[in-house]
Amino acid sequence: MLRPRLLRPVAAASLLTPPGRTPLSLPRCPGCGSCCPGVPLSRCPLVPLSRCRSSAAPSSAPDPRTGSRQPSAFPCQAGRQARARRAERIARGAGGAMAPQRRALPRGPDSAGPGPGPGRGGRRHSSARKGRSQQDPRARWLKAAILLLFLCAAAGGGLVVWSRVRTQDGIPKGGIPGDGIPEGGITGDGIPEGGIPADGVTEVLAHRSDTLQDKFVEVPCSEDYESHKRFAGCTPRKCGRGVTDAVITREEAERIRRIAERGLSLGGSDGGASILDLHSGALSLGKHFVNLYRYFGDKIQDIFTEEDFALYRDVRQRIQQRIAQVFGISSSALYLTKPTFFSRMNSTGAKTTHDEYWHPHVDKVTYGSFDYTSLLYLSDYSKDFGGGRFVFMDADSNKTVEPRAGRVSFFTSGSENLHRVERVSWGTRFAITISFSCDPQHGIGDPGVTGHHP
């Protein structure tokens, strides 16, 4: 009986090698690592052709020196290779063998190979760069937002500070006006500039931009009238202060102002306040006063006309009627009294006490004949001049009147209406003070070319 002859195993490579040629030394399949050695990858019976072809590309084989894998030159193939190795580890772990520990990914450029390729290490670094690139814009936006908020806060704080240090007329507090006394400083009367009480506030009773038909604020009467002879139906029992823009027009105020300018052009104070009294003829000249009618004689007719005095009388009568109407008395019970005068104020420093118009005062105390006081403004606050507001000084707050050409401010003359005028910081302020008394013995006539009429 013939025994079968055992064939000597022949390498698969020799079967595929043509006669007369040396068998090829073929690499193992890197896709699974389980192919027959020496068999061409395309003919490996254990590996599908698609895997062999995909794995024929350069793989991420471990570096024998460092034990780390070199990045593959093909990202998609590297992904498939990673999945194949992960499946092999899972299969080995299921067979009872301990699953290999997951190897840490390379953290630095040295462990990633010669360069940041598209392999695992390359993906990690590229993702890190992507994360940083995504975080950097957010960080930049955050920094920009913080900077913007800081700038807005600084700008807002600057505006608040600016609004507090800036006066209504545009002259910064602390600046040196023409009279040499810093705006906001303490004057000789001990009252802060502007007349603001230490614990009070300032309220605007009448803005220049307002057009007021009639505005009246009643206040309790003081006892100043008790020390003077009382006149029934005239001495104030109703006290207060009022403002109106409906008695004198701006055109009439401009004509009255030209009368004042012509008269004051004949003289003028060396200080910041000049006076022209058409009733008595008093005119500021240097540091003194002269009588206008005596000093210039017949030349006065070339300066003033009868039309000027007629307008003056008409304006005075209309103001007198409005005061009587508001306080509920008869117009005929009021008598024009002295001093009634034009005033011109500017920022020139005071030379005499007559130039110090800014001191708080009470008209009834200064001039016993006064019972009702009125002012007709002939120029505009913040347009023709700065400062120069009329300030009622109450115990709890100040009430200011901003001059406007044609505006009439009137009030009872007692201590209930303590008042002052702010220093003029720039420009020129024109006004006329017209006063009335209840005592006929203190009455004066209207002015004319030769002076006042009895």
RODO-2510 file (C-alpha; in nm, 4 decimals, decimal comma):
residues 454
     n   res          X          Y          Z
     1     m     0,0000     0,0000     0,0000
     2     l     0,1320     0,3250    -0,1009
     3     r     0,1544     0,5897     0,1660
     4     p     0,0754     0,9449     0,0699
     5     r     0,3848     1,1520     0,0296
     6     l     0,3936     1,4524     0,2483
     7     l     0,4561     1,7601     0,0535
     8     r     0,7069     2,0036     0,1904
     9     p     0,5412     2,3377     0,2613
    10     v     0,6162     2,5867    -0,0037
    11     a     0,6077     2,9532     0,0587
    12     a     0,3260     3,1320    -0,1095
    13     a     0,5741     3,3742    -0,2535
    14     s     0,7540     3,0948    -0,4422
    15     l     0,4268     2,9783    -0,5957
    16     l     0,3703     3,3210    -0,7365
    17     t     0,7269     3,3691    -0,8532
    18     p     0,8038     3,2870    -1,2160
    19     p     1,0664     3,0179    -1,2756
    20     g     1,4236     3,1398    -1,2691
    21     r     1,3486     3,4426    -1,0467
    22     t     1,4079     3,5067    -0,6804
    23     p     1,0905     3,5030    -0,4628
    24     l     0,9758     3,8472    -0,3648
    25     s     0,9954     3,9625    -0,0034
    26     l     0,6572     4,1251     0,0353
    27     p     0,5459     4,3310     0,3348
    28     r     0,2764     4,2298     0,5717
    29     c    -0,0635     4,3832     0,5291
    30     p    -0,0774     4,6852     0,7595
    31     g    -0,4550     4,6890     0,7578
    32     c    -0,4990     4,3859     0,9868
    33     g    -0,1531     4,2354     1,0395
    34     s    -0,2825     3,8775     0,9862
    35     c    -0,2141     3,8123     0,6168
    36     c     0,0131     3,5420     0,4934
    37     p     0,3667     3,6680     0,4852
    38     g     0,5202     3,6834     0,1461
    39     v     0,1876     3,7057    -0,0375
    40     p     0,1234     4,0140    -0,2486
    41     l    -0,1289     4,2361    -0,0862
    42     s    -0,3544     4,2336    -0,3899
    43     r    -0,3744     3,8517    -0,3707
    44     c    -0,4002     3,8082     0,0047
    45     p    -0,6763     3,5503     0,0603
    46     l    -0,7570     3,6797     0,4083
    47     v    -0,7870     4,0484     0,3362
    48     p    -1,0485     4,2003     0,1042
    49     l    -0,9085     4,3640    -0,2016
    50     s    -1,0498     4,7023    -0,0980
    51     r    -0,8671     4,6917     0,2365
    52     c    -0,5431     4,5817     0,0754
    53     r    -0,5621     4,8627    -0,1730
    54     s    -0,6452     5,1166     0,0920
    55     s    -0,3725     4,9876     0,3191
    56     a    -0,1179     4,9842     0,0399
    57     a    -0,0695     5,3523     0,1165
    58     p     0,1866     5,4553     0,3743
    59     s     0,0654     5,3684     0,7207
    60     s     0,1230     5,5056     1,0627
    61     a     0,3616     5,2385     1,1826
    62     p     0,5047     5,2662     1,5304
    63     d     0,8434     5,4234     1,5650
    64     p     1,0783     5,1526     1,7052
    65     r     1,2786     5,4159     1,8916
    66     t     0,9985     5,6109     2,0628
    67     g     0,7101     5,3680     2,0473
    68     s     0,4860     5,6402     1,9051
    69     r     0,3132     5,6198     1,5717
    70     q     0,4206     5,8364     1,2871
    71     p     0,1406     6,0356     1,1294
    72     s    -0,0002     5,9028     0,8047
    73     a     0,0204     6,1042     0,4915
    74     f    -0,3446     6,0228     0,4142
    75     p    -0,6000     6,1418     0,6739
    76     c    -0,8868     5,9244     0,5552
    77     q    -0,6685     5,6111     0,5444
    78     a    -0,5264     5,6949     0,8876
    79     g    -0,8822     5,7057     1,0190
    80     r    -0,9585     5,3641     0,8740
    81     q    -0,6349     5,2279     1,0132
    82     a    -0,7206     5,3629     1,3585
    83     r    -1,0651     5,2029     1,3447
    84     a    -0,9090     4,8685     1,2367
    85     r    -0,6619     4,8757     1,5259
    86     r    -0,9430     4,9646     1,7688
    87     a    -1,1544     4,6723     1,6399
    88     e    -0,8561     4,4345     1,6792
    89     r    -0,8035     4,5460     2,0398
    90     i    -1,1713     4,4951     2,1171
    91     a    -1,1620     4,1468     1,9585
    92     r    -0,8572     4,0491     2,1650
    93     g    -1,0192     4,1774     2,4802
    94     a    -1,3356     3,9732     2,4106
    95     g    -1,1205     3,6554     2,3785
    96     g    -1,0097     3,6804     2,7405
    97     a    -0,6866     3,8631     2,6904
    98     m    -0,6415     4,1915     2,8647
    99     a    -0,7238     4,4755     2,6304
   100     p    -0,4209     4,6871     2,5664
   101     q    -0,4033     5,0187     2,7466
   102     r    -0,4977     5,3129     2,5334
   103     r    -0,1854     5,4872     2,4327
   104     a    -0,1737     5,8549     2,5154
   105     l    -0,1764     6,0850     2,2205
   106     p     0,1386     6,2816     2,1539
   107     r     0,1333     6,6214     2,3247
   108     g     0,4267     6,7956     2,1766
   109     p     0,5722     6,8544     1,8361
   110     d     0,8647     6,6209     1,9152
   111     s     0,6412     6,3180     1,9652
   112     a     0,4339     6,3979     1,6596
   113     g     0,7151     6,3215     1,4161
   114     p     0,9063     6,5468     1,1876
   115     g     0,6138     6,7787     1,1329
   116     p     0,2479     6,8368     1,2198
   117     g     0,1130     6,5993     0,9618
   118     p    -0,2527     6,5049     0,9170
   119     g    -0,2262     6,1944     1,1408
   120     r    -0,3492     6,1657     1,4966
   121     g    -0,0916     6,4012     1,6369
   122     g    -0,1520     6,6401     1,3485
   123     r    -0,5265     6,6307     1,4060
   124     r    -0,4774     6,7074     1,7728
   125     h    -0,2611     7,0078     1,7021
   126     s    -0,4843     7,1281     1,4228
   127     s    -0,7882     7,0970     1,6503
   128     a    -0,6006     7,2824     1,9230
   129     r    -0,5166     7,5563     1,6778
   130     k    -0,8783     7,5608     1,5651
   131     g    -0,9941     7,5928     1,9260
   132     r    -0,7525     7,8746     1,9872
   133     s    -0,8626     8,0439     1,6681
   134     q    -1,2231     8,0127     1,7821
   135     q    -1,1421     8,1391     2,1312
   136     d    -0,9233     8,4287     2,0169
   137     p    -1,2087     8,6195     1,8434
   138     r    -1,4230     8,5770     2,1521
   139     a    -1,1410     8,7019     2,3706
   140     r    -1,0872     8,9958     2,1390
   141     w    -1,4572     9,0801     2,1428
   142     l    -1,4609     9,0575     2,5225
   143     k    -1,1630     9,2898     2,5513
   144     a    -1,3206     9,5304     2,3039
   145     a    -1,6486     9,5278     2,4990
   146     i    -1,4703     9,5944     2,8286
   147     l    -1,2731     9,8785     2,6703
   148     l    -1,5924    10,0250     2,5223
   149     l    -1,7682    10,0114     2,8585
   150     f    -1,4709    10,1793     3,0231
   151     l    -1,4681    10,4565     2,7616
   152     c    -1,8447    10,5082     2,7957
   153     a    -1,8135    10,5291     3,1733
   154     a    -1,5262    10,7742     3,1422
   155     a    -1,7203    10,9843     2,8909
   156     g    -2,0314    10,9812     3,1115
   157     g    -1,8294    11,0811     3,4153
   158     g    -1,6650    11,3569     3,2155
   159     l    -2,0035    11,4897     3,1059
   160     v    -2,1321    11,4884     3,4644
   161     v    -1,8240    11,6719     3,5868
   162     w    -1,8421    11,9148     3,2949
   163     s    -2,2112    11,9876     3,3555
   164     r    -2,1374    12,0584     3,7217
   165     v    -1,8405    12,2862     3,6678
   166     r    -1,9933    12,4687     3,3742
   167     t    -2,2096    12,7685     3,4461
   168     q    -2,5237    12,8506     3,2565
   169     d    -2,3483    13,1159     3,0517
   170     g    -2,0674    12,8934     2,9340
   171     i    -1,7922    13,0294     3,1591
   172     p    -1,6245    12,7512     3,3618
   173     k    -1,6356    12,7893     3,7346
   174     g    -1,2956    12,8739     3,8644
   175     g    -1,2290    13,0917     3,5588
   176     i    -1,1285    13,4497     3,6206
   177     p    -1,3920    13,6932     3,4900
   178     g    -1,3181    14,0528     3,4093
   179     d    -1,3682    14,1717     3,7647
   180     g    -1,0755    13,9600     3,8837
   181     i    -1,2825    13,7444     4,1214
   182     p    -1,3039    13,3760     4,0315
   183     e    -1,6478    13,2623     3,9213
   184     g    -1,7946    13,0645     4,2096
   185     g    -1,5738    13,2378     4,4659
   186     i    -1,6913    13,3925     4,7916
   187     t    -1,7694    13,7595     4,7523
   188     g    -1,7248    14,0305     5,0100
   189     d    -2,0753    13,9749     5,1414
   190     g    -1,9956    13,6148     5,2305
   191     i    -2,2486    13,4722     4,9852
   192     p    -2,1214    13,2184     4,7295
   193     e    -2,1234    13,3438     4,3723
   194     g    -2,4622    13,2726     4,2193
   195     g    -2,6348    13,3136     4,5542
   196     i    -2,6718    12,9399     4,6164
   197     p    -2,7403    12,8718     4,9840
   198     a    -2,5058    12,6255     5,1507
   199     d    -2,7736    12,3565     5,1805
   200     g    -3,0129    12,4773     4,9124
   201     v    -3,0701    12,4339     4,5424
   202     t    -3,1259    12,6686     4,2530
   203     e    -3,4479    12,6644     4,0530
   204     v    -3,5153    12,8609     3,7374
   205     l    -3,8332    13,0608     3,7759
   206     a    -3,8218    13,1842     3,4161
   207     h    -3,5986    13,0534     3,1361
   208     r    -3,4896    13,2894     2,8619
   209     s    -3,6418    13,0567     2,6020
   210     d    -3,9828    13,0659     2,7744
   211     t    -4,2556    13,3032     2,6601
   212     l    -4,4600    13,3668     2,9714
   213     q    -4,8041    13,5194     2,9637
   214     d    -4,8168    13,5608     3,3393
   215     k    -4,6347    13,3682     3,6110
   216     f    -4,6829    13,4531     3,9744
   217     v    -4,5598    13,2926     4,2962
   218     e    -4,7154    13,4098     4,6221
   219     v    -4,5000    13,4195     4,9348
   220     p    -4,5782    13,5263     5,2952
   221     c    -4,5304    13,8958     5,3593
   222     s    -4,2505    14,0099     5,5888
   223     e    -4,2859    14,2548     5,8775
   224     d    -4,0932    14,5281     5,6956
   225     y    -4,4132    14,7125     5,6082
   226     e    -4,5140    14,7409     5,9738
   227     s    -4,2362    14,9909     6,0425
   228     h    -4,3707    15,2281     5,7758
   229     k    -4,6921    15,4138     5,7355
   230     r    -4,9594    15,1919     5,5914
   231     f    -5,1903    15,2980     5,3098
   232     a    -5,5167    15,1131     5,2838
   233     g    -5,5730    14,9486     4,9511
   234     c    -5,2068    14,9773     4,8569
   235     t    -4,9624    14,8586     5,1221
   236     p    -4,8937    14,4942     5,0394
   237     r    -5,1072    14,2338     5,2112
   238     k    -5,0561    13,9883     4,9280
   239     c    -4,6869    13,9400     4,8621
   240     g    -4,4972    13,7509     4,5971
   241     r    -4,3121    13,7736     4,2683
   242     g    -4,4212    13,7589     3,9059
   243     v    -4,2774    13,7411     3,5544
   244     t    -4,4476    13,8309     3,2272
   245     d    -4,3485    13,8612     2,8621
   246     a    -4,6879    13,9958     2,7542
   247     v    -4,6657    14,3617     2,8592
   248     i    -4,3736    14,4984     2,6550
   249     t    -4,2782    14,3753     2,3087
   250     r    -3,9221    14,3022     2,2004
   251     e    -3,9383    14,5894     1,9503
   252     e    -4,0356    14,8331     2,2247
   253     a    -3,7586    14,6963     2,4443
   254     e    -3,5052    14,7554     2,1666
   255     r    -3,6211    15,1165     2,1278
   256     i    -3,5924    15,1722     2,5037
   257     r    -3,2446    15,0172     2,4949
   258     r    -3,1310    15,2639     2,2286
   259     i    -3,2398    15,5476     2,4586
   260     a    -3,0221    15,4011     2,7340
   261     e    -2,7257    15,3520     2,4996
   262     r    -2,7374    15,7102     2,3773
   263     g    -2,7565    15,8499     2,7301
   264     l    -2,4818    15,6241     2,8717
   265     s    -2,2548    15,7073     2,5790
   266     l    -2,2188    16,0507     2,7358
   267     g    -2,0481    15,9057     3,0417
   268     g    -2,0153    15,5682     3,2060
   269     s    -1,8528    15,4274     3,5162
   270     d    -1,4916    15,3162     3,5365
   271     g    -1,6252    15,0019     3,7034
   272     g    -1,8698    14,7384     3,5842
   273     a    -2,1975    14,9210     3,6586
   274     s    -2,3181    15,2455     3,5002
   275     i    -2,6372    15,4320     3,5919
   276     l    -2,8616    15,6689     3,3946
   277     d    -3,1578    15,8253     3,5752
   278     l    -3,3750    16,0276     3,3395
   279     h    -3,5833    16,1589     3,6307
   280     s    -3,3073    16,3189     3,8366
   281     g    -3,0560    16,3396     3,5532
   282     a    -2,7960    16,1291     3,7424
   283     l    -2,5297    15,9803     3,5123
   284     s    -2,2232    15,7724     3,6035
   285     l    -1,9042    15,9445     3,4956
   286     g    -1,5762    15,7825     3,5977
   287     k    -1,5969    15,7269     3,9706
   288     h    -1,8625    15,9923     4,0270
   289     f    -2,2069    16,1052     3,9139
   290     v    -2,3025    16,4171     3,7220
   291     n    -2,6370    16,5770     3,6442
   292     l    -2,7068    16,5003     3,2836
   293     y    -2,9299    16,8036     3,2248
   294     r    -2,6945    17,0522     3,3880
   295     y    -2,3749    16,9073     3,2476
   296     f    -2,4849    16,9029     2,8843
   297     g    -2,7483    17,1766     2,8923
   298     d    -2,9289    17,2328     2,5645
   299     k    -2,7293    16,9581     2,3927
   300     i    -2,9563    16,7080     2,5611
   301     q    -3,2203    16,7772     2,2968
   302     d    -2,9832    16,6341     2,0368
   303     i    -2,9635    16,3100     2,2355
   304     f    -3,3249    16,2483     2,3442
   305     t    -3,6478    16,3390     2,1697
   306     e    -4,0014    16,3818     2,2934
   307     e    -4,0856    16,0549     2,1220
   308     d    -3,8283    15,8800     2,3424
   309     f    -3,9846    16,0185     2,6599
   310     a    -4,3361    15,9397     2,5372
   311     l    -4,2371    15,5761     2,4866
   312     y    -4,0755    15,5735     2,8303
   313     r    -4,3954    15,7017     2,9945
   314     d    -4,6143    15,4546     2,8069
   315     v    -4,3979    15,1577     2,9130
   316     r    -4,3987    15,2741     3,2755
   317     q    -4,7786    15,3048     3,2798
   318     r    -4,8340    14,9555     3,1383
   319     i    -4,6024    14,8016     3,3968
   320     q    -4,7797    14,9939     3,6749
   321     q    -5,1175    14,8645     3,5576
   322     r    -4,9981    14,5032     3,5485
   323     i    -4,8592    14,5249     3,9040
   324     a    -5,1862    14,6707     4,0318
   325     q    -5,3843    14,3981     3,8541
   326     v    -5,1772    14,1093     3,9939
   327     f    -5,1723    14,2362     4,3538
   328     g    -5,5359    14,3430     4,3541
   329     i    -5,4926    14,7123     4,4130
   330     s    -5,5868    15,0273     4,2235
   331     s    -5,3344    15,1568     3,9719
   332     s    -5,4030    15,5111     4,0835
   333     a    -5,2889    15,4181     4,4360
   334     l    -4,9352    15,3582     4,3098
   335     y    -4,6827    15,6391     4,2661
   336     l    -4,3673    15,6266     4,0645
   337     t    -4,0784    15,6763     4,3071
   338     k    -3,7052    15,7246     4,2985
   339     p    -3,4639    15,5896     4,2112
   340     t    -3,5930    15,4707     3,8760
   341     f    -3,3002    15,4247     3,6372
   342     f    -3,1306    15,2476     3,3480
   343     s    -2,8433    15,0148     3,4344
   344     r    -2,5604    14,8897     3,2178
   345     m    -2,3487    14,6066     3,3589
   346     n    -2,0402    14,4354     3,2208
   347     s    -1,7491    14,2269     3,3455
   348     t    -1,5225    14,5192     3,4310
   349     g    -1,3932    14,5044     3,7869
   350     a    -1,5525    14,7269     4,0483
   351     k    -1,3764    15,0575     4,1193
   352     t    -1,6153    15,1942     4,3823
   353     t    -1,8891    15,0544     4,6026
   354     h    -2,1423    15,1795     4,3467
   355     d    -2,0073    14,9156     4,1066
   356     e    -2,0740    14,6291     4,3489
   357     y    -2,4224    14,5487     4,2290
   358     w    -2,4087    14,1774     4,3225
   359     h    -2,4668    14,2079     4,6988
   360     p    -2,7922    14,0611     4,8368
   361     h    -3,0305    14,3305     4,9502
   362     v    -3,3895    14,4160     5,0343
   363     d    -3,5366    14,7122     4,8482
   364     k    -3,7659    14,8194     5,1327
   365     v    -3,4668    14,8252     5,3686
   366     t    -3,2396    15,0082     5,1224
   367     y    -3,5077    15,2499     5,0015
   368     g    -3,7856    15,2983     5,2527
   369     s    -4,0181    15,4424     4,9886
   370     f    -4,0284    15,1221     4,7841
   371     d    -4,3410    14,9041     4,8085
   372     y    -4,3357    14,7395     4,4632
   373     t    -4,0319    14,6918     4,2405
   374     s    -4,0169    14,6030     3,8723
   375     l    -3,7421    14,5431     3,6182
   376     l    -3,7721    14,5618     3,2418
   377     y    -3,4923    14,3652     3,0734
   378     l    -3,3505    14,5114     2,7526
   379     s    -3,1060    14,2339     2,6491
   380     d    -3,0969    13,8559     2,6383
   381     y    -2,9237    13,6280     2,8848
   382     s    -2,6642    13,3912     2,7246
   383     k    -2,6989    13,5795     2,3950
   384     d    -2,5931    13,9347     2,4800
   385     f    -2,4209    13,8557     2,8093
   386     g    -2,3273    13,5770     3,0502
   387     g    -2,4059    13,5721     3,4207
   388     g    -2,6284    13,8614     3,5284
   389     r    -2,9305    13,6495     3,6240
   390     f    -3,1728    13,7888     3,8809
   391     v    -3,1801    13,5659     4,1893
   392     f    -3,4493    13,5474     4,4567
   393     m    -3,2779    13,4107     4,7681
   394     d    -3,5216    13,2006     4,9688
   395     a    -3,4405    13,0035     5,2814
   396     d    -3,4630    12,6650     5,1100
   397     s    -3,3558    12,7463     4,7549
   398     n    -3,2818    13,0149     4,5001
   399     k    -3,5256    13,1143     4,2260
   400     t    -3,3599    13,2678     3,9219
   401     v    -3,5007    13,4787     3,6416
   402     e    -3,3098    13,4716     3,3143
   403     p    -3,3336    13,8131     3,1439
   404     r    -3,4977    13,8398     2,8044
   405     a    -3,5589    14,1581     2,6054
   406     g    -3,9130    14,2790     2,6855
   407     r    -3,9488    14,0600     2,9963
   408     v    -4,0867    14,2259     3,3100
   409     s    -4,0065    14,0909     3,6545
   410     f    -4,1981    14,2454     3,9467
   411     f    -4,2303    14,1772     4,3196
   412     t    -4,3169    14,3268     4,6563
   413     s    -4,0196    14,5132     4,7983
   414     g    -3,9967    14,3633     5,1490
   415     s    -3,7656    14,1009     5,2973
   416     e    -3,9819    13,8237     5,1548
   417     n    -3,8004    13,8961     4,8285
   418     l    -3,4355    13,9137     4,9271
   419     h    -3,2494    13,9179     4,5974
   420     r    -2,9263    13,9843     4,4140
   421     v    -2,7848    13,9933     4,0626
   422     e    -2,5142    13,7553     3,9473
   423     r    -2,1908    13,9069     3,8271
   424     v    -2,1821    13,9592     3,4525
   425     s    -1,9017    13,7439     3,3164
   426     w    -1,9066    13,8591     2,9539
   427     g    -2,1044    14,0926     2,7307
   428     t    -2,3262    14,3796     2,8451
   429     r    -2,6532    14,3605     3,0338
   430     f    -2,9122    14,6401     2,9968
   431     a    -3,2200    14,6837     3,2162
   432     i    -3,4394    14,9521     3,3677
   433     t    -3,5595    14,9509     3,7276
   434     i    -3,9041    15,1071     3,7797
   435     s    -4,0228    15,1404     4,1394
   436     f    -4,3543    15,2343     4,2993
   437     s    -4,4598    15,3600     4,6388
   438     c    -4,7909    15,3759     4,8186
   439     d    -4,6915    15,7059     4,9805
   440     p    -4,7810    16,0040     4,7575
   441     q    -4,5131    16,2123     4,9309
   442     h    -4,2478    15,9909     4,7685
   443     g    -4,3989    16,0151     4,4229
   444     i    -4,2061    16,1616     4,1261
   445     g    -4,3143    16,2714     3,7799
   446     d    -4,2206    16,1304     3,4415
   447     p    -3,9030    16,2622     3,2760
   448     g    -3,8874    16,5041     2,9875
   449     v    -3,6324    16,6990     2,7916
   450     t    -3,5842    16,9376     3,0850
   451     g    -3,5983    16,6740     3,3552
   452     h    -3,8868    16,5218     3,5475
   453     h    -4,2325    16,6768     3,5600
   454     p    -4,3994    16,7444     3,8969
***
